[in-house]
Amino acid sequence: MFLRNWSILWLVSLFVLGCGYHFAGTGSNLPPWIKTVYVATWEDRSQEAGFGALIATEIRNQFERGGKLRLAPEDKADVILTGEIVSLEQRGLSYQSYAQGVENRLILRARARLTSRRDGKIIWENRSLYREETYATGSQADKERILEKMAYDLAEMIYHQIMEYF
């Protein structure tokens, strides 16, 4: 019985590993010439000071954690990742009275592009990145926490899209 169970487990493992299966974000078929990336500070059309820099920092952190590409200065990187916050809208979501809001929703629209440094060719692009989150009205700490969460989630999304694209 033990031998049969062990054999089944071994066969399933062999099949899963042999078919190219991998967990999201761990696989990559990056072209062999792409080894380093430069992540530029994002263009920021929002009214939130430093939000573009926060997103760029979170993207850098994702690449460091992922380990597939090393961060490099712009003049030494194989590829350059740029991005733009197209809009960051704040909308009232629920109200205690006509003039007093209880919850707000932040809606982020952005775009990002990965280009080859040597020839400027676009390697990957997403022009319709989108995130939305809700927070309690009147709480600046909640709003800042939500902005940090949005930056982290967006960075994770971009990293996984780039890694899974190839």
N, C-alpha and C positions, 0 to 999 in steps of 0.2 A: 504494500500500500504506500509506504514511504517512497519507495523507488518510483512508483507510478506518478505520484504527485510531484516529485522532484523533476521527473522527465517532462511532464506537462509544463511546469513552470519554466524549465529550460527552453523548451520549444517556443513558448509564447514570448519569452525574452528575446530569443534569436529572431523571431519574426518581427517583433516591434523594432528592434535595433537594425535589422537588415533592411527594412522597408524605407528607411530614411526618416522615420518619425522622430520628432524632437519637441520639447516643450517650447511654447511661444517665447521668442526673444533669445533662445539659446542656439538656434540654428542660423546659419548665414552662408550664402553662396556669393559673398562679395567678390568682385573681380580681384585677382591676386595683386594688382598694382595699388589697390586701396588699402593702406595700412594706417594712415593718420588722418585726422579731421581737425579742422579749426571751426569753432562755434562762435560766430559773431554776435555781438549784442544786437538784440532785435530792434527794428524800427518800432516806435511806440506811439500810436495815435490815440491812446487812451488818456484819461486825465489822472491816472494813478502814477505818481512819481516812482520811477525805478522798476515798474512792472516788466518792461522789456528786458532789463538786466537780470531780474529774478528768473524769468523764463530761460534765458541763456545759461544762467548758472545751473538751473535744474537739468537742462539738457546735457551740460558738461558732466554733471554728476551721474546721469544715466549712462553716458559713454564710459566713464571711469568704472562704474559698477559692472557694466556689461563685458568689458575687457576685449571686445572684438576689434575695436579701433582705438589707437592711442591719440590723445589730444596733442596738438602741435601748434606752434605759432603760425600765423597766416602765411608767411613766406616760405614755410617748410612743409605745410600740410599737403596731402594728396587731393583732398576734397574740402570744400568750404560749405558749411551749413549756415544759411541766412534765414531770417524770418521777419515777419511783420505782424503786429497787432493791428488788424483792420479796424476793429471796433470793440469796445467794452461798454455794453449798455447796462444801465441799472433801471430796473422796473419794479414798481410796487406790485406785490403779489397778494397780500391780504391786509385788511384794514380793521382797526378797532372802531373807528368812526370815519366819517367822510374825510377828515383832514389828518387823521393819525394812522400812519402805517404800522403794521406789526412785522411783516416779512417783506424782504426785497429779493429779487432775483438778479444775479449778474449773468450776462450773456456775452461770451467771448467768441469773436470770429477772428481767425488768423490764417496765415499762409506761411509755408516754409519751402525752401529749395536747397537741394544739395547739388553743387556744381564741381566739376573738375577744375583744379587750380591751373593746370597746365594749358588747357584749351578753352575753358569757360563753358564747356558743354554741360547742359542740365542732365543730371544722372537720375534724380528723383525729385518729385514736386507734389505738394498737396496744397491746392489753392482754397480749400474749403474746410479747414480745421474748425471745430466747434466744441465748446464746452459751456455748460450752464450749471449754476449752483445757487442755492437759496441760503439766506442768513437773516438773523433777527435785525430789524430796523433799529437804528440808534446805537448799535453796538459796534464801535470801530474795531475792537479786538476780534469780533466775529467776522467782520468784513476782511480784515487782514489775514485771518486764518483761512478764509475761503479763497482769497487771492493766492495764497501760498499753495493751497490744495489744487487750484486750477492750474497753476504753473507746473506743479509736480505731475499732475495727470496729463497735461499737454505734452510735457517732456517725455513721459513714458510712452505715450501714443506715437510721437514722432520717432523715437528710438526704435520701437517695435515695427513700425511701418517701414523704416529704412532697412532694418535687418531682415525683415521678411520679404522685402521687394526683390532681393537678389536670389 
